[in-house]
């Protein structure tokens, strides 16, 4: 009986220690997976933001040319109106 209780006295704490280290390892692995998923999500958001910025820059350039065209037409109309007076 004494031999069994001695074996239990060493086995259960050792098993508990191994279980704690195993749980810590699993926790680290799961945290790394979550971190990787978050990094991928951030990369995707950054790529979308970059493409949206490029589209906005293109639209702004288009508006700039349209505004220049409107200003030249307005100048021509103003000149015609001054000539009519």
Buried (B, 14 or more C-beta within 10 A) or exposed (E): EEEEEEEEEEEEEEEEEEEEEEEEEEEEEEEEEEEEEEEEEEEEEEEEEEEEEEEEEEEEEEEEEEEEEEEEEEEEEEEEEEEEE
